[in-house]
């Protein structure tokens, strides 16, 4: 049957357009977060070795009166002050990254729940109760999402990161990895039910966007991070950026497909004079101004 816009369709369109603010891609410049501590530590260590090397002769003569230790001590304390500033800078950058990782997870999950709820309402109004098995399945899956994918306190974890960095990093990464794994499973089931519900409602066919499932084992990642002394954390952080960015892109393509079905483009025709593609309802070509006859596809 033809698609008629109702109160749910504008809401669906609004939620899809809102992804620009909720589904934020984080660039790989954020890889500085796991690399920065090592970079800063190496720089400070090299600087300390440089201070010792340039003053080694003075250190050997500290027992003599003519040797003044104040310049050496001043350089060491200056390096210590720089180290403290660098430490807090690294912690603040990491805290901000943790906040963004959790907040974009919260925003995406919340928007998806609202979107699928609006889709349920739209499809339920177009179906007879006897043909609503897929809509019922969609509703149950969305209820599971609401129950399992509640918001995580991004601000709290960002503050805790400042005080117990290694522990908080592992806990947050573990939860984000596990959340994406579960979310992928729910999304696949929800998309399958949605495709069936569109077919039940006699709407144009909806294509499922193929994507690589994220099946990373967070417990294995914890073990690898511990036994490598934190080196594996660099790769783990990379997967947190990559998996969510990829998921957002895949989901955006599927949502565009939904919008194209619910709000099809108006019929077009070729201008009889200039041959440009124009809307089928126009009487005069916007390009050449020629009067148009019947549709010429």
HELIX and SHEET records of a PDB file:
HELIX    1   1 UNK A    7  UNK A   17  1                                  11    
HELIX    2   2 UNK A   19  UNK A   22  1                                   4    
HELIX    3   3 UNK A   28  UNK A   31  5                                   4    
HELIX    4   4 UNK A   32  UNK A   54  1                                  23    
HELIX    5   5 UNK A   56  UNK A   60  1                                   5    
HELIX    6   6 UNK A   70  UNK A  126  1                                  57    
HELIX    7   7 UNK A  129  UNK A  131  5                                   3    
HELIX    8   8 UNK A  133  UNK A  148  1                                  16    
HELIX    9   9 UNK A  154  UNK A  161  1                                   8    
HELIX   10  10 UNK A  165  UNK A  200  1                                  36    
HELIX   11  11 UNK A  218  UNK A  227  1                                  10    
HELIX   12  12 UNK A  232  UNK A  262  1                                  31    
SHEET    1   A 2 UNK A 268  UNK A 270  0                                        
SHEET    2   A 2 UNK A 277  UNK A 279 -1                                        
END                                                                             
